[in-house]
Amino acid sequence: MDLVKQLKIYRLENRVTQVQLAENIGVSFSIINPWLNGKTKSNKIQQHHIVKFPKKHLQRKNK
């Protein structure tokens, strides 16, 4: 499953806004909104933050 899809599922399951998700990941809303809407792709630094976030939060939920 790709990272954007994981973030969308996380948002829905946890009732998190895009603003809250952006704060949790460590990026601004203006950066995360285009990712989730498929308008842009993240750069390598942003991908690093995205990869860290789902592993930290999604793995804890699955345990």
Contacts in CASP RR format, 6 or more apart in sequence:
PFRMAT RR
TARGET T0000
AUTHOR 0000-0000-0000
METHOD contacts of the structure
MODEL  1
MDLVKQLKIYRLENRVTQVQLAENIGVSFSIINPWLNGKTKSNKIQQHHI
VKFPKKHLQRKNK
3 42 0 8 1.000
3 47 0 8 1.000
3 50 0 8 1.000
3 51 0 8 1.000
3 54 0 8 1.000
4 35 0 8 1.000
4 36 0 8 1.000
4 38 0 8 1.000
6 54 0 8 1.000
6 58 0 8 1.000
7 21 0 8 1.000
7 35 0 8 1.000
7 36 0 8 1.000
7 50 0 8 1.000
7 53 0 8 1.000
7 54 0 8 1.000
8 36 0 8 1.000
10 16 0 8 1.000
10 21 0 8 1.000
10 54 0 8 1.000
10 57 0 8 1.000
10 58 0 8 1.000
11 17 0 8 1.000
11 18 0 8 1.000
11 21 0 8 1.000
11 36 0 8 1.000
13 61 0 8 1.000
16 24 0 8 1.000
18 29 0 8 1.000
18 32 0 8 1.000
18 33 0 8 1.000
18 36 0 8 1.000
19 29 0 8 1.000
21 32 0 8 1.000
22 28 0 8 1.000
22 29 0 8 1.000
22 31 0 8 1.000
22 32 0 8 1.000
22 33 0 8 1.000
24 53 0 8 1.000
24 57 0 8 1.000
25 32 0 8 1.000
25 49 0 8 1.000
25 50 0 8 1.000
25 53 0 8 1.000
26 49 0 8 1.000
27 46 0 8 1.000
27 49 0 8 1.000
31 42 0 8 1.000
31 46 0 8 1.000
34 40 0 8 1.000
35 41 0 8 1.000
35 42 0 8 1.000
35 46 0 8 1.000
35 50 0 8 1.000
42 50 0 8 1.000
END
